[in-house]
Amino acid sequence: MSVKDVGGDAEIDVKGYGRKKELPDGTVVYAGFGGRAKISGSNVIVKVEGVRIHLVAHGKGVVVLKGKGVYRTKGTRGKWTTDGVELNLE
């Protein structure tokens, strides 16, 4: 998992295991991460890679899902592929 705080106001609360590394551009990478993460902010980029991932997103903004999986929003369900799908949360 990686987190980039573009807006400068992100709050990141991570519980679990893995190695944390901060990159020169401010991105925080959690390698081998397993656990829970609560991430909030006005402009945050979160990337998650792996298998059997359960991701819950709340708030307003755009979510881009790429890979293989299924999603559910208020009244909408669907699948995404490597081409990706863009969802607007409101």
C-alpha atoms as one frame of an Amber mdcrd trajectory, in Angstrom:
protein
   0.000   0.000   0.000   1.199   3.513  -0.689  -0.212   6.863   0.420   0.560
  10.265  -1.071  -0.762  13.343   0.743  -1.261  15.829  -2.094  -3.433  18.195
  -0.028  -1.033  18.391   2.937  -3.661  17.496   5.539  -3.842  13.698   5.493
  -4.297  11.685   8.648  -3.013   8.125   8.440  -3.754   5.546  11.129  -2.243
   2.140  10.345  -2.562  -0.956  12.498  -0.988  -4.226  11.452   2.334  -5.409
  10.139   4.739  -4.559   7.334   7.624  -2.215   6.615   7.106   1.542   6.344
   9.291   3.636   4.026   9.016   7.331   3.151  10.008   8.271  -0.401  11.596
  11.610  -1.387   8.320  12.830  -2.957   6.469  12.368   0.358   4.789   9.093
  -0.563   4.658   6.622   2.313   4.972   2.960   1.265   3.892   0.085   3.487
   5.569  -3.037   2.039   4.159  -6.419   3.008   1.300  -4.672   4.765  -1.428
  -6.646   6.431  -3.948  -5.043   8.738  -6.175  -1.988   8.747  -5.582   1.556
   7.597  -7.771   4.618   8.096  -6.718   7.411   5.761  -8.403  10.794   5.462
  -7.599  14.135   3.856  -8.719  16.629   1.244  -6.551  15.181  -1.576  -5.011
  11.779  -0.942  -3.801   9.149  -3.419  -3.918   5.605  -2.046  -2.670   2.597
  -4.012  -3.355  -0.931  -2.823  -2.073  -4.111  -4.460  -2.641  -7.713  -3.446
  -5.265 -10.427  -3.260  -8.431 -10.746  -1.166  -8.469  -7.023  -0.342 -11.515
  -5.510   1.342 -11.546  -1.757   0.772 -14.129   0.672   2.145 -14.142   4.299
   0.990 -16.278   7.098   2.434 -16.501  10.734   1.461 -16.568  12.776  -1.692
 -14.261  12.436  -4.621 -13.117  10.109  -7.351 -12.051   6.504  -6.939 -10.212
   4.718  -9.748 -10.183   0.925  -9.521  -7.828  -1.067 -11.760  -7.140  -4.780
 -11.721  -9.770  -7.404 -11.121 -12.587  -7.239  -8.619 -16.106  -6.177  -7.768
 -17.424  -2.993  -6.203 -20.615  -1.756  -4.600 -21.704   1.835  -4.070 -25.047
   3.319  -3.091 -27.319   1.552  -5.558 -24.566   0.507  -7.971 -22.645  -2.731
  -8.312 -20.114  -3.719 -10.902 -16.806  -5.253 -11.827 -13.548  -3.651 -12.755
 -10.745  -4.866 -14.972  -7.195  -3.856 -15.804  -8.674  -1.113 -18.025 -10.103
   0.416 -14.827 -13.322   2.054 -13.774 -13.771   5.545 -12.342 -16.403   6.091
  -9.650 -17.607   9.393  -8.234 -18.385   9.290  -4.509 -20.812  11.876  -3.196
